[in-house]
Amino acid sequence: MATSKGDQPRKKGSMPDGVRGPGGPPSPQPAKRPPQGITPRDTSSMAPTPFRRRLEAFSYPLLQRLHAMPRWLIVIAPAVLLFLGLILGGPLAWLGGLCLLLVWVFVAWLTALSWPALSLGSKVFRLIVVLALLGVVVVKFIGRF
């Protein structure tokens, strides 16, 4: 009786035919298609404005520095500035306004950079956040908050 390849004892640590191990080649991935009804935006017809090109050119070195920083610092620094800006009052209200202004500039800058890639709902929400934060900055500098 002849034995087939599957009947032969395997070497220790070898995998059966058709089984991929952890070091084996990756499994073939099916082509990802967008869900029905959703089409990718055609941005080729929308040429960036000169202002947009200047903003991106100005932002590139800053984004490289941000990318090199520890991620926790990028979250903690604006949070600390926001906290200080909200609690400083009385004779130090101007310093609180300055902290809030720095947070507003950071948020507005990131919003401007991401604007073309946002959906309409995201644009509206981010615009509300930027305007509300600007309102808090103005009220803080006036001394009413």
N, C-alpha and C positions, 0 to 999 in steps of 0.2 A: 504494500500500500504506500503510495507516494504521499508525502506530507506537503501541504501548501505552506506558503510563506507565513500565513497567519497562525499556523499550528506550531511553528518553531518557537522554542523558548527565546524570549527577548533578553538582550543584555541588560544588566542592572543599570537603571537610570535612563534607558531609552524609552521612547514613546511609541505607542502603536501607530500603525499607518493611519494617516488622516488626522492625527492629533498634533496640534502645535504646542510646543512647550513655551516657557517664559522667554527663552532666548531665540525662538524661532521667528520666521518672517511674519510681518503683520498680516492680519486677515484682510482680505480685500474689502474696501469700503464702498458701499453703493453711492452713486452720484447723488449729491444733495440737490434737491429742487426746492424752490420756494413754495410755500403752501399755495393752494389754488386761491385766486382772487388777489394775491399780493404779487406785485411785480417790482423788480428793483427800479430805483429811480434812475432816470437818464440824466446824468449830470454833465454829459459831454456837451450839451448845447448851452450850458450856463458857464460862460467864461468868468473867472474871478475878476472882480473890479480892481483897479489900481490900489484902492484902500485895503482891500482884502490881501493883496499880494504884499503890501508893506507890513500889514499886521502879522502875517505869517513869517515874513523875513525877520521882523523884530522879535517874534516869539520863539523862533527856533532855538537860539542859544539859551534862552531862559528855560525852555522845556527840557533841553538836554541837562541843564543843572538840576532841575527838579527831578528828573529821572535818575540822576546819580545820587540823590539824597535818600536817606532811609525813609521808607514809606510811612512809618509812624510819625515822623516829623512833619510831613505834609498834611497830616490830619490834626495833629496836636497843636501846631503853631496857630492856624486860623481859629481853632476852638478856644485857645487861651486868649487870643486877641478879642474874639467875640465876647467871651466871658468878662474880661477886663472892661471892654467898651460898655457893656450893659451895667456893670456894678459901680463904675466910677461916676461919682456925682459931686455936687457941691462945687468947691473950688477946682476940683480936678475933672470937671465935666468935659472940658476941652480935650483933655488927654483921652478920655473915653471916646469922644467923637473921632479923634485921630485913629484910635485902634479900630473903631467900626469902619472908618473910611478905608483903612488898609484891607479889611476883610471885603468890603464892597468892591474895591478895585480888583482883588483876586477873583472874586466870584464873577464879576462883569467880564473880566478878561477871559476866563475859561468859557463863559457863555458865548462870547463873541467868537472864540475859536471853534466851538462845536456847533455853531448855529446852522451851517449848511447841511449837516448830517442829521438834524433833529426833525422829528415829525411835528405837525402843527400843534398837537396837544402839549408836547414837550416844550415847544417854543413859548406857548402861552404861559405855562407854569413857570418856566425859568424867567420870563419877563416879569411876572408878578413878584417873584422872589427878589429879583434885582431892584425893582422899583420900591418894594416894601423896605428892603434894607437901606436904600438911599433915603427913604422917608425917615427911618430911625436915625440915620446919620444927621440929617438936617435938624430934626427935633432935638437931638443930643447937643449939637452945636448951639442951638438957640438957648438951651438950658432948661427946657420944659420936661426933660426926662432924665 
